[in-house]
């Protein structure tokens, strides 16, 4: 089932350090939850970099949770290039929650990302975010969710036009400050 406004999604996975994570532990905080692609995805790494560098602009009682279709080991290896991250990064190597929440796979939308977001792809490559090893499905789309302090979705966005069609930074920042 696709996650929609009013849903309270379940999420229990391993963090990068191998410890357990339960989304319910973030009740009392607003959460930006994003299902990324795989840990070496150039677009994903560009977003990780942006969220890290602009983290001080977010409001209080706000958490970011990023889920990757990668193993804990591969996720750790790929995320090291970013240094310590001020948010939660999770591994879903078995594609469990992607299937559960019907996050699409589409080669067409993947190609659209490279066509419509070529400047972002170029920027990612110049930063060294070139996926030499995938560590997950190549054709995964992304999905973004804003959860209120009760863990209920107030806004959702599944990739529609391309593989990385999520919330803009300005939308995430505005949500964090409300």
C-alpha positions as CSV (number, residue, x, y, z in Angstrom):
1,X,0.0,0.0,0.0
2,X,1.3,3.4,-0.9
3,X,1.7,5.8,2.1
4,X,-0.7,8.7,2.0
5,X,-1.8,11.6,4.1
6,X,-3.2,10.3,7.5
7,X,-1.1,7.1,7.6
8,X,1.3,6.3,10.4
9,X,4.0,4.2,8.7
10,X,5.9,1.6,10.5
11,X,9.7,1.5,10.0
12,X,12.1,-0.8,11.9
13,X,15.5,-1.2,10.3
14,X,19.2,-1.2,11.1
15,X,21.1,2.1,11.3
16,X,24.5,2.5,9.6
17,X,26.2,1.5,12.9
18,X,24.2,-1.7,13.0
19,X,21.9,-0.7,15.9
20,X,18.2,-1.0,15.7
21,X,15.9,1.8,14.6
22,X,12.2,2.2,15.2
23,X,10.4,5.2,13.7
24,X,8.1,5.3,16.7
25,X,11.0,6.5,18.8
26,X,10.7,9.9,17.0
27,X,7.2,10.6,18.2
28,X,7.2,14.2,19.6
29,X,9.4,15.4,16.6
30,X,8.5,16.3,13.1
31,X,10.2,13.9,10.6
32,X,11.3,14.1,7.0
33,X,11.4,10.5,5.9
34,X,12.9,9.7,2.5
35,X,13.3,6.4,0.7
36,X,16.4,7.0,-1.3
37,X,17.8,4.7,-4.0
38,X,21.0,2.8,-3.2
39,X,24.0,4.1,-1.2
40,X,26.2,4.9,-4.2
41,X,23.5,6.7,-6.2
42,X,24.9,10.1,-7.4
43,X,21.6,12.0,-6.9
44,X,21.2,10.5,-3.4
45,X,24.7,11.5,-2.4
46,X,24.2,15.0,-3.7
47,X,21.1,15.2,-1.4
48,X,22.9,13.8,1.6
49,X,25.6,16.4,1.1
50,X,23.0,19.2,0.8
51,X,21.1,18.0,3.9
52,X,24.3,17.8,5.9
53,X,25.6,21.2,4.8
54,X,22.4,23.0,5.5
55,X,21.3,21.1,8.6
56,X,21.7,24.2,10.8
57,X,18.9,25.8,8.9
58,X,16.3,23.3,10.1
59,X,14.0,23.9,13.1
60,X,14.1,22.3,16.5
61,X,12.3,19.0,17.2
62,X,12.9,18.0,13.6
63,X,14.5,14.7,12.4
64,X,15.6,13.5,9.0
65,X,15.5,9.7,8.3
66,X,17.0,8.4,5.0
67,X,16.4,4.8,3.9
68,X,18.7,3.2,1.3
69,X,18.3,-0.1,-0.5
70,X,21.8,-1.2,0.6
71,X,23.4,-3.4,3.2
72,X,24.7,-1.8,6.4
73,X,28.3,-2.5,5.2
74,X,27.8,-0.9,1.8
75,X,26.0,2.0,3.3
76,X,28.8,2.7,5.8
77,X,31.4,2.5,3.0
78,X,29.5,5.0,0.9
79,X,28.5,7.4,3.6
80,X,32.1,7.8,5.0
81,X,32.8,10.3,2.3
82,X,30.3,12.7,3.9
83,X,31.9,12.5,7.4
84,X,29.6,12.4,10.5
85,X,26.0,12.9,9.5
86,X,23.5,14.8,11.8
87,X,20.6,12.6,10.8
88,X,19.6,9.0,10.7
89,X,20.6,6.7,7.8
90,X,19.0,3.3,7.5
91,X,19.7,0.1,5.5
92,X,16.9,-1.9,3.8
93,X,19.0,-4.5,2.0
94,X,16.0,-6.8,1.5
95,X,13.9,-4.1,-0.1
96,X,11.3,-4.9,2.5
97,X,9.8,-1.5,3.1
98,X,10.2,-0.4,-0.5
99,X,7.9,-3.3,-1.5
100,X,5.5,-2.8,1.5
101,X,5.0,0.9,0.6
102,X,4.9,0.3,-3.2
103,X,7.9,2.4,-4.1
104,X,8.3,2.0,-7.8
105,X,11.0,0.8,-10.0
106,X,11.3,2.2,-13.5
107,X,14.1,2.4,-16.1
108,X,12.1,5.1,-18.0
109,X,12.0,7.4,-14.9
110,X,15.6,6.7,-14.3
111,X,16.5,7.9,-17.8
112,X,14.2,10.9,-17.3
113,X,16.3,11.9,-14.2
114,X,19.5,12.0,-16.3
115,X,17.7,14.0,-19.0
116,X,15.8,16.5,-16.9
117,X,18.3,16.8,-14.1
118,X,21.5,16.7,-16.1
119,X,23.1,19.7,-14.3
120,X,22.5,17.8,-10.9
121,X,24.1,14.6,-12.4
122,X,27.0,16.6,-13.6
123,X,27.4,18.3,-10.2
124,X,27.3,14.9,-8.5
125,X,30.0,13.5,-10.8
126,X,32.2,16.6,-10.2
127,X,31.9,15.9,-6.5
128,X,33.0,12.3,-7.0
129,X,29.6,10.7,-6.5
130,X,30.0,8.2,-9.3
131,X,28.3,4.8,-8.6
132,X,31.1,2.3,-9.5
133,X,29.3,-0.4,-7.5
134,X,25.5,-0.2,-7.2
135,X,24.8,-2.2,-4.0
136,X,21.0,-2.1,-4.8
137,X,18.5,-2.0,-7.6
138,X,19.5,0.5,-10.3
139,X,15.9,1.5,-11.2
140,X,14.5,2.4,-7.8
141,X,12.4,5.6,-7.5
142,X,12.4,7.8,-4.4
143,X,9.5,8.6,-2.0
144,X,9.3,11.5,0.4
145,X,7.1,12.0,3.5
146,X,6.5,14.6,6.1
147,X,5.3,13.2,9.5
148,X,3.9,15.3,12.3
149,X,4.9,14.9,15.9
150,X,2.4,12.0,16.3
151,X,4.1,10.1,13.4
152,X,1.2,10.7,11.0
153,X,1.9,11.6,7.4
154,X,0.8,15.1,6.5
155,X,2.3,15.1,3.0
156,X,3.7,12.5,0.7
157,X,5.4,12.5,-2.7
158,X,6.3,9.5,-4.8
159,X,8.5,10.0,-7.8
160,X,6.3,10.9,-10.7
161,X,8.4,12.4,-13.5
162,X,11.8,10.9,-12.8
163,X,13.7,8.7,-10.4
164,X,14.5,11.6,-8.0
165,X,11.3,13.6,-8.0
166,X,11.1,14.5,-4.3
167,X,10.5,17.5,-2.1
168,X,12.7,20.5,-2.8
169,X,15.1,21.8,0.0
170,X,12.9,24.9,0.5
171,X,9.9,22.6,1.2
172,X,11.8,20.5,3.7
173,X,13.2,23.6,5.5
174,X,9.7,25.2,5.6
175,X,8.2,22.0,7.1
176,X,11.0,21.9,9.7
177,X,10.4,25.5,10.9
178,X,6.6,25.3,11.2
